[in-house]
């Protein structure tokens, strides 16, 4: 269990460095069965896309991938159990803010960090 507790901190620290190849995520099979497992693929895709941003605003391709994953996660929100909804909603909201600020040419690196924090909270919730 102690090693599992270190994973979230390592993922977040790695995620905030941006652009590096050392980003590690759990496998989709590590997500609890049910709603968490349903969320695994789009959540992990968001994590990779957000990590790849680093200090730069998303490219058109990255923005499209982020939008697609966010749309899928948002679609799964209604089916999530009540105890999982706040973490899912936080991720959807943080990614939405990042996308809005990107679209209005007001991107800031803190947006990716905030979205990665929400990502990590959801991953931790679903893999603990």
C-alpha positions, 0 to 999 in steps of 0.5 A: 500500500505504501508504494501505491501512496507514492504513485500519485505524488510521482505522477503529479510531480512528473506531470508538472514538468511537462513534455518529458518522456518519464510520465507514467500512468497506471494501466486502465486495469488498475481502475476499479471496476464499474464507473472508474473503469469506464472512465479509465481510457478518456481520463488516461488520454487526458492525462497524457495530453495535459502532460504533453502541454508543458508550458505551451498552449495546446496545438490544434491537434492537442486541443482536439484530442483534449476536447474529445476526451473531455466530452467522453468524460463529461458523458460518463458523469451522469452514470458515475456514483455520487461519491465519484461525481465531484472528482469527475466534475472537477476534471471536466471543469478544469479542462474546460477552463484550459480549453476556454483560455486557449481559445481566447489566447489567454493560456497560462501554464497554471491551467495545465497544472490545475487540470493535472491536479484534477486528473490526479485526484480522479486517478487516485480516487479510482485506483485506491 
